[in-house]
Amino acid sequence: MNTDKRSDLEARLRALPPATVPDGLEERLLASIPAVLPKRDRSLWLRRIGTMAAAAGLLVAAWLWYRAAFTVPFRLASIHELVNVPAPTAPVDLDLGLDPLGQVARVGAHELRHPFEWPVRGSIIAHPRDGVIDALLE
Amino acid sequence: VSVPEASDRRLIRDLRGGKHAACADLVRAHYAAVYRLLLHLTRDVPLAEDLTQETFAMAWQRIADFEGRSALATWLHRIAYGKFVDACRSSRRHTALVEHLKGEAADSRSAAPPEVAEAGDEARHLYAALERLEDDDRAPLVLHYLQGLSYREIAEVLDEPAGTVKWRVSQALERLRALLAPEVKRL
Protein backbone atom coordinates (compact mmCIF):
# COMPACT_ATOMS: atom_id res chain seq x y z
CA MET A 1 0.00 0.00 0.00
CA ASN A 2 2.71 2.40 1.09
CA THR A 3 4.84 1.36 -1.85
CA ASP A 4 1.93 1.97 -4.21
CA LYS A 5 1.43 5.47 -2.83
CA ARG A 6 5.12 6.15 -3.18
CA SER A 7 5.22 4.91 -6.76
CA ASP A 8 2.21 7.06 -7.53
CA LEU A 9 3.91 10.12 -6.07
CA GLU A 10 7.10 9.35 -7.99
CA ALA A 11 5.11 9.11 -11.20
CA ARG A 12 3.36 12.41 -10.49
CA LEU A 13 6.68 14.11 -9.82
CA ARG A 14 8.13 12.80 -13.07
CA ALA A 15 5.05 13.99 -14.94
CA LEU A 16 5.31 17.57 -13.69
CA PRO A 17 5.52 20.07 -16.57
CA PRO A 18 8.98 21.62 -16.84
CA ALA A 19 9.49 25.25 -15.93
CA THR A 20 9.57 27.73 -18.78
CA VAL A 21 12.97 29.12 -19.65
CA PRO A 22 12.96 32.93 -19.91
CA ASP A 23 13.29 34.44 -23.36
CA GLY A 24 16.71 35.82 -24.12
CA LEU A 25 18.58 33.68 -21.59
CA GLU A 26 20.11 31.51 -24.30
CA GLU A 27 21.24 34.57 -26.25
CA ARG A 28 22.79 36.11 -23.13
CA LEU A 29 24.63 32.90 -22.36
CA LEU A 30 25.88 32.58 -25.93
CA ALA A 31 27.02 36.19 -25.88
CA SER A 32 28.98 35.62 -22.68
CA ILE A 33 31.12 32.83 -24.13
CA PRO A 34 34.71 34.07 -23.92
CA ALA A 35 36.59 34.53 -27.17
CA VAL A 36 39.52 32.52 -25.84
CA LEU A 37 39.03 29.62 -23.45
CA PRO A 38 41.71 29.05 -20.83
CA LYS A 39 44.11 26.25 -21.70
CA ARG A 40 45.04 23.39 -19.43
CA ASP A 41 47.86 24.42 -17.10
CA ARG A 42 50.67 22.19 -18.38
CA SER A 43 53.34 23.96 -16.31
CA LEU A 44 51.92 22.30 -13.21
CA TRP A 45 52.58 18.86 -14.70
CA LEU A 46 56.04 19.93 -15.82
CA ARG A 47 56.83 21.08 -12.28
CA ARG A 48 55.57 17.77 -10.90
CA ILE A 49 57.68 15.76 -13.37
CA GLY A 50 60.73 17.93 -12.56
CA THR A 51 60.29 17.37 -8.84
CA MET A 52 59.93 13.61 -9.32
CA ALA A 53 63.04 13.50 -11.55
CA ALA A 54 65.06 15.46 -8.96
CA ALA A 55 63.92 13.13 -6.19
CA ALA A 56 64.86 10.09 -8.28
CA GLY A 57 68.30 11.60 -9.01
CA LEU A 58 68.92 12.19 -5.30
CA LEU A 59 67.96 8.61 -4.52
CA VAL A 60 70.34 7.24 -7.16
CA ALA A 61 73.18 9.49 -5.91
CA ALA A 62 72.60 8.36 -2.32
CA TRP A 63 72.61 4.73 -3.40
CA LEU A 64 75.87 5.16 -5.36
CA TRP A 65 77.52 6.88 -2.40
CA TYR A 66 76.41 4.13 -0.04
CA ARG A 67 77.64 1.45 -2.40
CA ALA A 68 81.02 3.13 -2.77
CA ALA A 69 81.45 3.70 0.97
CA PHE A 70 80.21 0.48 2.52
CA THR A 71 80.64 -2.35 0.03
CA VAL A 72 83.71 -4.30 -1.18
CA PRO A 73 84.70 -3.37 -4.69
CA PHE A 74 83.49 -6.00 -7.01
CA ARG A 75 83.57 -6.44 -10.70
CA LEU A 76 82.62 -9.24 -13.03
CA ALA A 77 85.49 -11.06 -14.69
CA SER A 78 85.78 -10.60 -18.41
CA ILE A 79 85.63 -13.55 -20.81
CA HIS A 80 89.36 -13.09 -21.50
CA GLU A 81 90.22 -13.43 -17.81
CA LEU A 82 87.98 -16.45 -17.41
CA VAL A 83 89.59 -18.24 -20.38
CA ASN A 84 93.14 -17.55 -19.14
CA VAL A 85 92.70 -18.87 -15.61
CA PRO A 86 95.71 -21.13 -14.94
CA ALA A 87 95.09 -24.79 -14.18
CA PRO A 88 95.19 -25.61 -10.43
CA THR A 89 98.21 -27.89 -10.76
CA ALA A 90 100.22 -25.56 -12.97
CA PRO A 91 102.70 -23.10 -11.51
CA VAL A 92 101.03 -19.90 -10.59
CA ASP A 93 102.30 -16.51 -11.50
CA LEU A 94 103.76 -14.63 -8.55
CA ASP A 95 101.69 -11.59 -9.30
CA LEU A 96 98.68 -13.41 -7.94
CA GLY A 97 100.29 -13.28 -4.49
CA LEU A 98 99.21 -16.72 -3.36
CA ASP A 99 102.48 -17.75 -1.68
CA PRO A 100 102.00 -17.34 2.06
CA LEU A 101 104.93 -19.55 3.02
CA GLY A 102 107.39 -18.26 0.43
CA GLN A 103 107.71 -21.59 -1.32
CA VAL A 104 108.80 -20.06 -4.54
CA ALA A 105 110.90 -21.80 -7.08
CA ARG A 106 112.70 -19.92 -9.76
CA VAL A 107 112.77 -21.74 -13.04
CA GLY A 108 114.81 -20.08 -15.76
CA ALA A 109 113.93 -16.47 -16.30
CA HIS A 110 110.42 -16.88 -14.94
CA GLU A 111 109.45 -16.60 -11.31
CA LEU A 112 107.27 -19.56 -10.58
CA ARG A 113 106.23 -21.40 -7.50
CA HIS A 114 105.06 -24.91 -6.82
CA PRO A 115 101.49 -25.40 -5.72
CA PHE A 116 101.21 -25.23 -1.95
CA GLU A 117 100.76 -28.55 -0.17
CA TRP A 118 100.10 -29.10 3.52
CA PRO A 119 102.74 -31.23 5.18
CA VAL A 120 101.16 -34.59 5.97
CA ARG A 121 102.08 -36.45 9.15
CA GLY A 122 100.77 -40.00 9.12
CA SER A 123 97.13 -40.02 8.21
CA ILE A 124 96.53 -36.57 9.71
CA ILE A 125 96.93 -33.36 7.76
CA ALA A 126 99.28 -31.34 9.92
CA HIS A 127 99.43 -27.60 10.16
CA PRO A 128 102.88 -26.07 9.41
CA ARG A 129 102.92 -24.48 12.86
CA ASP A 130 102.19 -27.74 14.70
CA GLY A 131 105.86 -28.22 15.35
CA VAL A 132 106.20 -24.80 16.89
CA ILE A 133 103.22 -25.41 19.18
CA ASP A 134 104.58 -28.80 20.16
CA ALA A 135 107.94 -27.20 20.99
CA LEU A 136 106.22 -24.58 23.10
CA LEU A 137 104.19 -27.22 24.91
CA GLU A 138 107.30 -29.21 25.68
CA VAL B 1 19.51 15.77 -19.15
CA SER B 2 22.43 13.60 -20.06
CA VAL B 3 24.00 13.77 -23.47
CA PRO B 4 25.10 10.47 -25.06
CA GLU B 5 28.64 9.59 -24.08
CA ALA B 6 30.05 9.73 -27.60
CA SER B 7 28.62 13.22 -28.09
CA ASP B 8 29.97 14.22 -24.71
CA ARG B 9 33.47 13.03 -25.59
CA ARG B 10 33.42 14.81 -28.91
CA LEU B 11 32.11 17.96 -27.28
CA ILE B 12 34.77 17.82 -24.56
CA ARG B 13 37.50 17.36 -27.16
CA ASP B 14 36.25 20.35 -29.13
CA LEU B 15 35.89 22.44 -25.97
CA ARG B 16 39.48 21.67 -24.98
CA GLY B 17 40.48 22.60 -28.48
CA GLY B 18 38.99 26.01 -27.79
CA LYS B 19 36.32 25.78 -30.48
CA HIS B 20 33.75 28.51 -30.03
CA ALA B 21 31.08 26.43 -31.77
CA ALA B 22 31.52 23.70 -29.12
CA CYS B 23 30.83 26.24 -26.38
CA ALA B 24 27.63 27.26 -28.11
CA ASP B 25 26.64 23.60 -28.42
CA LEU B 26 27.25 23.12 -24.69
CA VAL B 27 25.06 26.11 -23.84
CA ARG B 28 22.23 25.00 -26.14
CA ALA B 29 22.32 21.42 -24.84
CA HIS B 30 22.35 22.20 -21.13
CA TYR B 31 21.29 25.74 -20.28
CA ALA B 32 17.60 24.90 -19.85
CA ALA B 33 18.31 22.04 -17.43
CA VAL B 34 20.72 24.19 -15.44
CA TYR B 35 18.22 27.05 -15.28
CA ARG B 36 15.37 24.75 -14.19
CA LEU B 37 17.49 23.22 -11.44
CA LEU B 38 18.40 26.68 -10.14
CA LEU B 39 14.80 27.85 -10.41
CA HIS B 40 13.58 24.91 -8.34
CA LEU B 41 16.33 25.48 -5.78
CA THR B 42 16.05 29.27 -5.49
CA ARG B 43 12.36 29.73 -6.42
CA ASP B 44 13.41 33.08 -7.83
CA VAL B 45 13.45 33.67 -11.59
CA PRO B 46 15.96 36.57 -11.72
CA LEU B 47 18.26 34.85 -9.22
CA ALA B 48 18.06 31.59 -11.17
CA GLU B 49 18.99 33.48 -14.35
CA ASP B 50 21.95 35.14 -12.64
CA LEU B 51 23.17 31.86 -11.21
CA THR B 52 22.80 30.17 -14.60
CA GLN B 53 25.08 32.80 -16.10
CA GLU B 54 27.55 32.37 -13.24
CA THR B 55 27.42 28.61 -13.70
CA PHE B 56 28.44 28.85 -17.35
CA ALA B 57 31.04 31.52 -16.59
CA MET B 58 32.65 29.10 -14.15
CA ALA B 59 32.31 26.27 -16.66
CA TRP B 60 34.38 28.26 -19.20
CA GLN B 61 37.06 28.79 -16.57
CA ARG B 62 37.19 25.12 -15.59
CA ILE B 63 36.57 23.40 -18.91
CA ALA B 64 40.30 22.98 -19.55
CA ASP B 65 40.65 20.96 -16.33
CA PHE B 66 37.50 18.88 -16.87
CA GLU B 67 38.75 15.30 -17.09
CA GLY B 68 35.56 13.77 -18.45
CA ARG B 69 35.03 11.41 -15.51
CA SER B 70 31.37 12.39 -15.40
CA ALA B 71 28.84 13.48 -17.99
CA LEU B 72 28.92 17.15 -18.92
CA ALA B 73 25.37 17.51 -17.60
CA THR B 74 26.38 16.14 -14.19
CA TRP B 75 29.41 18.40 -14.13
CA LEU B 76 27.27 21.47 -14.93
CA HIS B 77 24.70 20.46 -12.31
CA ARG B 78 27.49 20.22 -9.77
CA ILE B 79 28.73 23.71 -10.60
CA ALA B 80 25.16 25.03 -10.52
CA TYR B 81 24.48 23.45 -7.15
CA GLY B 82 27.73 24.94 -5.83
CA LYS B 83 26.59 28.34 -7.08
CA PHE B 84 23.29 27.90 -5.27
CA VAL B 85 25.07 26.98 -2.04
CA ASP B 86 27.41 29.97 -2.43
CA ALA B 87 24.41 32.22 -3.01
CA CYS B 88 22.74 30.95 0.15
CA ARG B 89 25.92 31.56 2.13
CA SER B 90 26.36 35.03 0.78
CA SER B 91 24.79 37.33 3.36
CA ARG B 92 23.29 39.75 0.88
CA ARG B 93 21.65 37.11 -1.22
CA HIS B 94 20.74 35.03 1.77
CA THR B 95 18.74 37.94 3.15
CA ALA B 96 17.06 38.38 -0.22
CA LEU B 97 16.32 34.68 -0.37
CA VAL B 98 14.83 34.66 3.11
CA GLU B 99 12.66 37.66 2.29
CA HIS B 100 11.66 36.05 -0.93
CA LEU B 101 10.75 32.82 0.82
CA LYS B 102 8.69 34.71 3.37
CA GLY B 103 6.81 36.32 0.53
CA GLU B 104 6.32 32.96 -1.09
CA ALA B 105 4.89 31.48 2.05
CA ALA B 106 1.90 33.72 1.51
CA ASP B 107 1.56 32.75 -2.13
CA SER B 108 3.12 29.42 -2.79
CA ARG B 109 2.12 29.41 -6.46
CA SER B 110 4.38 32.30 -7.46
CA ALA B 111 7.38 30.23 -8.56
CA ALA B 112 5.40 27.53 -10.28
CA PRO B 113 5.86 27.57 -14.04
CA PRO B 114 3.01 28.91 -16.16
CA GLU B 115 2.45 25.42 -17.55
CA VAL B 116 1.28 24.36 -14.11
CA ALA B 117 -1.86 26.45 -14.39
CA GLU B 118 -2.74 24.60 -17.55
CA ALA B 119 -1.73 21.25 -16.07
CA GLY B 120 -4.32 21.54 -13.37
CA ASP B 121 -4.70 21.59 -9.62
CA GLU B 122 -2.75 18.41 -9.01
CA ALA B 123 0.48 19.71 -10.53
CA ARG B 124 0.00 23.06 -8.80
CA HIS B 125 -0.38 21.40 -5.41
CA LEU B 126 2.63 19.22 -6.08
CA TYR B 127 4.77 22.24 -6.96
CA ALA B 128 3.51 24.08 -3.90
CA ALA B 129 4.37 21.13 -1.66
CA LEU B 130 7.82 20.85 -3.25
CA GLU B 131 8.46 24.50 -2.50
CA ARG B 132 7.49 24.04 1.14
CA LEU B 133 10.13 21.36 1.59
CA GLU B 134 13.47 22.24 3.15
CA ASP B 135 16.34 22.82 0.71
CA ASP B 136 18.03 19.61 1.86
CA ASP B 137 14.92 17.63 0.94
CA ARG B 138 13.99 19.51 -2.20
CA ALA B 139 17.42 19.31 -3.86
CA PRO B 140 17.62 15.50 -4.17
CA LEU B 141 13.97 15.26 -5.25
CA VAL B 142 14.40 17.90 -7.94
CA LEU B 143 17.64 16.35 -9.15
CA HIS B 144 16.17 12.85 -9.32
CA TYR B 145 12.59 13.28 -10.46
CA LEU B 146 12.54 16.62 -12.27
CA GLN B 147 16.07 16.71 -13.69
CA GLY B 148 16.26 12.97 -14.29
CA LEU B 149 19.66 12.35 -12.71
CA SER B 150 20.52 8.89 -11.39
CA TYR B 151 21.50 8.35 -7.75
CA ARG B 152 25.14 8.09 -8.77
CA GLU B 153 24.97 11.36 -10.70
CA ILE B 154 23.24 13.08 -7.78
CA ALA B 155 25.98 11.75 -5.51
CA GLU B 156 28.52 13.54 -7.71
CA VAL B 157 26.50 16.73 -7.69
CA LEU B 158 25.93 16.77 -3.93
CA ASP B 159 29.34 15.25 -3.14
CA GLU B 160 27.79 12.50 -1.04
CA PRO B 161 27.80 8.68 -1.23
CA ALA B 162 25.17 7.21 -3.55
CA GLY B 163 23.65 5.27 -0.64
CA THR B 164 23.15 8.47 1.33
CA VAL B 165 21.54 10.09 -1.68
CA LYS B 166 19.13 7.19 -2.09
CA TRP B 167 18.17 7.43 1.57
CA ARG B 168 17.73 11.22 1.31
CA VAL B 169 15.48 10.87 -1.72
CA SER B 170 13.40 8.29 0.12
CA GLN B 171 13.09 10.49 3.21
CA ALA B 172 12.25 13.58 1.17
CA LEU B 173 9.61 11.63 -0.70
CA GLU B 174 8.00 10.64 2.59
CA ARG B 175 7.97 14.27 3.78
CA LEU B 176 6.48 15.39 0.49
CA ARG B 177 3.77 12.75 0.82
CA ALA B 178 3.06 13.96 4.35
CA LEU B 179 2.71 17.53 3.07
CA LEU B 180 0.37 16.44 0.31
CA ALA B 181 -1.83 14.28 2.51
CA PRO B 182 -4.00 17.08 4.03
CA GLU B 183 -4.48 18.65 0.60
CA VAL B 184 -5.58 15.36 -0.85
CA LYS B 185 -8.10 14.96 1.98
CA ARG B 186 -9.33 18.52 1.43
CA LEU B 187 -9.77 17.85 -2.27
Boltz contact constraints between the chains, C-beta under 6 A:
constraints:
  - contact:
      token1: [A, 9]
      token2: [B, 177]
      max_distance: 6.0
  - contact:
      token1: [A, 12]
      token2: [B, 126]
      max_distance: 6.0
  - contact:
      token1: [A, 13]
      token2: [B, 145]
      max_distance: 6.0
  - contact:
      token1: [A, 14]
      token2: [B, 145]
      max_distance: 6.0
  - contact:
      token1: [A, 16]
      token2: [B, 123]
      max_distance: 6.0
  - contact:
      token1: [A, 17]
      token2: [B, 115]
      max_distance: 6.0
  - contact:
      token1: [A, 17]
      token2: [B, 119]
      max_distance: 6.0
  - contact:
      token1: [A, 18]
      token2: [B, 36]
      max_distance: 6.0
  - contact:
      token1: [A, 19]
      token2: [B, 36]
      max_distance: 6.0
  - contact:
      token1: [A, 19]
      token2: [B, 39]
      max_distance: 6.0
  - contact:
      token1: [A, 19]
      token2: [B, 113]
      max_distance: 6.0
  - contact:
      token1: [A, 20]
      token2: [B, 113]
      max_distance: 6.0
  - contact:
      token1: [A, 20]
      token2: [B, 114]
      max_distance: 6.0
  - contact:
      token1: [A, 21]
      token2: [B, 32]
      max_distance: 6.0
  - contact:
      token1: [A, 21]
      token2: [B, 35]
      max_distance: 6.0
  - contact:
      token1: [A, 25]
      token2: [B, 49]
      max_distance: 6.0
  - contact:
      token1: [A, 26]
      token2: [B, 31]
      max_distance: 6.0
  - contact:
      token1: [A, 29]
      token2: [B, 27]
      max_distance: 6.0
  - contact:
      token1: [A, 29]
      token2: [B, 31]
      max_distance: 6.0
  - contact:
      token1: [A, 29]
      token2: [B, 56]
      max_distance: 6.0
  - contact:
      token1: [A, 30]
      token2: [B, 24]
      max_distance: 6.0
  - contact:
      token1: [A, 30]
      token2: [B, 27]
      max_distance: 6.0
  - contact:
      token1: [A, 33]
      token2: [B, 23]
      max_distance: 6.0
  - contact:
      token1: [A, 34]
      token2: [B, 60]
      max_distance: 6.0
  - contact:
      token1: [A, 37]
      token2: [B, 18]
      max_distance: 6.0
  - contact:
      token1: [A, 37]
      token2: [B, 60]
      max_distance: 6.0
  - contact:
      token1: [A, 38]
      token2: [B, 64]
      max_distance: 6.0
  - contact:
      token1: [A, 39]
      token2: [B, 64]
      max_distance: 6.0
  - contact:
      token1: [A, 40]
      token2: [B, 64]
      max_distance: 6.0
